[in-house]
Amino acid sequence: MYFADEGLLYNPRLRRAYRIEGGIPVMLVERAESVPEPEHERLMARAREGAATMSGAGGGGRYPVTARAGIGVAADDGRSTPA
């Protein structure tokens, strides 16, 4: 999940956050931040409200975040379905 306004990439499955510094994501394992439960819930709530975007590995498109599963993936017909 990409939170542009917070300069943050977030992996909800691993509960790891990566900061974006100078427009460049810092994806180093040793710099990743563990996200505690309250922060995870805050980020997930913001994502459900539309504050986060996802880019898919296959098409680079943007996928909405769903309330049920967290991350949506593209369906064959272009719709978004829960992962």
SERO-4910 file (N, C-alpha, C, O; in steps of 0.05 Angstrom, whole numbers):
BEGIN
 pado doro    nc1    nc2    nc3   cac1   cac2   cac3    cc1    cc2    cc3    oc1    oc2    oc3
  Met    A     17    -23      0      0      0      0     18     25      0     38     26     14
  Tyr    A     10     44    -16     26     68    -18      9     91     -7    -12     97    -17
  Phe    A     19    104     14      7    127     26     24    151     19     43    158     32
  Ala    A     16    164     -3     32    187    -13     34    209      7     56    221     10
  Asp    A     12    215     22     13    237     40     30    232     65     38    251     79
  Glu    A     37    207     70     54    200     93     82    192     84     99    186    100
  Gly    A     87    191     57    113    182     47    119    154     57    140    149     68
  Leu    A    100    136     53    102    110     65     92     88     46     71     90     33
  Leu    A    107     66     45     98     41     33     93     22     56    109     20     75
  Tyr    A     71      8     55     63    -10     77     56    -38     67     39    -40     48
  Asn    A     67    -58     79     60    -86     73     43    -96     96     54   -102    117
  Pro    A     17    -97     93     -1   -105    115      3   -134    123     -2   -141    146
  Arg    A     10   -152    105     14   -180    112     38   -183    131     36   -198    150
  Leu    A     60   -170    125     83   -171    142     84   -150    164     99   -152    183
  Arg    A     65   -131    161     64   -108    180     91    -94    182    102    -89    204
  Arg    A    101    -88    158    127    -73    156    122    -48    140    108    -49    119
  Ala    A    133    -26    149    131      0    135    158      8    125    179      4    138
  Tyr    A    158     21    102    182     30     89    178     60     83    159     67     69
  Arg    A    196     77     92    194    105     87    204    112     59    220     98     47
  Ile    A    194    134     49    202    145     23    218    171     29    207    189     41
  Glu    A    243    171     22    260    194     28    270    206      2    283    193    -14
  Gly    A    265    232     -2    273    245    -26    260    233    -51    272    233    -72
  Gly    A    236    222    -48    222    210    -70    231    181    -76    221    169    -95
  Ile    A    249    170    -60    259    143    -64    251    125    -41    258    131    -18
  Pro    A    237    103    -47    230     84    -25    255     71    -14    272     61    -29
  Val    A    258     71     12    280     58     25    271     30     32    258     25     53
  Met    A    278     11     15    269    -17     18    289    -35     30    289    -60     25
  Leu    A    306    -25     47    326    -41     61    313    -55     85    299    -42    100
  Val    A    319    -80     88    307    -96    110    314    -82    137    296    -80    154
  Glu    A    338    -74    140    346    -62    166    333    -35    171    334    -26    194
  Arg    A    322    -22    151    309      3    155    278      1    156    264     20    162
  Ala    A    268    -23    151    239    -27    153    230    -24    182    244    -31    200
  Glu    A    206    -13    185    195     -9    212    173    -30    217    155    -33    201
  Ser    A    175    -43    240    153    -60    249    130    -43    257    133    -23    270
  Val    A    106    -51    249     82    -35    254     65    -49    276     56    -71    272
  Pro    A     61    -36    299     45    -47    320     15    -47    312      7    -33    294
  Glu    A      0    -63    326    -29    -66    320    -44    -40    317    -59    -37    298
  Pro    A    -42    -21    336    -57      4    333    -50     19    307    -68     30    294
  Glu    A    -25     19    299    -17     33    275    -27     17    250    -35     29    231
  His    A    -25     -9    252    -36    -26    230    -65    -20    226    -74    -15    203
  Glu    A    -81    -19    247   -110    -13    245   -114     15    234   -133     19    218
  Arg    A    -98     34    242   -101     62    231    -95     62    201   -110     74    186
  Leu    A    -74     49    192    -67     48    164    -89     34    148    -96     43    126
  Met    A    -99     11    158   -120     -3    144   -145     13    142   -158     13    121
  Ala    A   -152     28    163   -176     45    162   -172     67    141   -190     73    126
  Arg    A   -148     79    140   -143    100    120   -144     88     92   -154    101     74
  Ala    A   -134     64     89   -134     51     63   -163     46     54   -170     50     30
  Arg    A   -180     37     72   -208     32     65   -222     58     57   -241     58     41
  Glu    A   -213     80     68   -224    107     61   -213    118     35   -221    139     25
  Gly    A   -194    103     22   -183    111     -3   -157    126     -2   -148    137    -22
  Ala    A   -144    126     21   -119    141     24    -95    126     13    -73    138     10
  Ala    A    -98    100      6    -75     85     -4    -81     75    -32   -104     71    -39
  Thr    A    -60     71    -47    -62     59    -74    -44     36    -75    -24     33    -60
  Met    A    -50     18    -93    -33     -6    -98    -26     -7   -127    -41      2   -144
  Ser    A     -3    -17   -133      4    -22   -161      8    -52   -163     22    -65   -147
  Gly    A     -4    -64   -183     -2    -93   -188     23   -100   -202     34    -84   -218
  Ala    A     33   -123   -197     58   -132   -210     54   -135   -240     73   -131   -255
  Gly    A     31   -143   -249     27   -149   -277     22   -124   -294     33   -123   -316
  Gly    A      7   -105   -284     -1    -83   -302      7    -56   -292      4    -36   -307
  Gly    A     16    -53   -268     24    -27   -258      0     -9   -253      3     15   -249
  Gly    A    -24    -21   -253    -48     -5   -249    -53      0   -220    -38     -9   -202
  Arg    A    -74     16   -214    -80     22   -187   -104      6   -178   -124      4   -193
  Tyr    A   -103     -6   -155   -124    -23   -145   -134    -12   -118   -118     -3   -102
  Pro    A   -161    -12   -115   -171     -3    -89   -166    -23    -67   -161    -46    -71
  Val    A   -166    -13    -43   -163    -30    -19   -192    -37    -10   -209    -20     -9
  Thr    A   -196    -62     -4   -223    -70      4   -224    -73     34   -204    -79     47
  Ala    A   -248    -70     45   -252    -72     74   -249   -101     83   -241   -105    106
  Arg    A   -256   -120     67   -256   -148     75   -228   -160     75   -219   -171     96
  Ala    A   -213   -157     54   -188   -172     51   -163   -154     53   -141   -165     56
  Gly    A   -166   -129     51   -142   -112     52   -135   -101     25   -138    -78     19
  Ile    A   -125   -119      8   -116   -111    -19   -133   -123    -40   -139   -147    -39
  Gly    A   -141   -107    -60   -156   -117    -82   -137   -125   -105   -115   -113   -108
  Val    A   -145   -144   -121   -130   -152   -144   -148   -149   -169   -173   -151   -166
  Ala    A   -137   -146   -192   -153   -142   -216   -166   -168   -224   -154   -189   -224
  Ala    A   -192   -167   -231   -206   -189   -242   -200   -190   -272   -190   -170   -283
  Asp    A   -207   -211   -285   -202   -214   -314   -217   -193   -330   -208   -184   -351
  Asp    A   -240   -184   -320   -256   -164   -335   -249   -136   -327   -264   -117   -335
  Gly    A   -228   -131   -311   -219   -104   -304   -230    -94   -278   -222    -74   -268
  Arg    A   -250   -109   -267   -260   -101   -240   -239   -108   -219   -219   -121   -225
  Ser    A   -244    -99   -195   -226   -105   -173   -240   -125   -155   -264   -122   -148
  Thr    A   -226   -146   -147   -237   -166   -129   -219   -169   -106   -195   -165   -108
  Pro    A   -229   -177    -82   -212   -181    -59   -192   -203    -63   -197   -223    -76
  Ala    A   -168   -199    -52   -147   -219    -55   -151   -241    -35   -136   -260    -33
***
